[in-house]
C-alpha cells in the first residue's frame, strides 16, 4: 500500500507562487500515472493536473499556463509548481493516482490560501 504525504501549502498573496510536493512511500510510485487534485470549501474535489509514467502532462483549463506538474521517480516525489495564484485557487490540494486507473487513497492534503 502506497502512502502519500502532501506538503508545501501556505498563505500567499494573489499573483504569488508556491511549490507543492507529494512524497510517496515505496518505489512502485513510478509505475503509475499520478495527479494533483483540489477541493475548495463547499465544492467537489476536482482534477488539477496529471503526469504519466513517461512524463506527459495534462492540465485543467483553469490552471493551464500557470501550474506545472512534474515527478522525480528516483525520489518517489511529485511536484506542483504554481504561479500567478488567484483567490479561486484556494483549496486543499491532494495527490493520488490518476483516478480513472485506480486510487492509493487520500492523504491529509495541504492547504493553499490565496488572499491579500
ABEGO torsion letter per residue (X at the ends): XBBBBBBGBEBBBBGBBBBBBBBBBEAAAAABBBBBBBBBBGBBBBBABBBBAAGBBBBBAAABGABBBBBBAAAGBBBBBBBGBBAAABBBBBBBBBAAAEBAEBBAEBBBBBBX
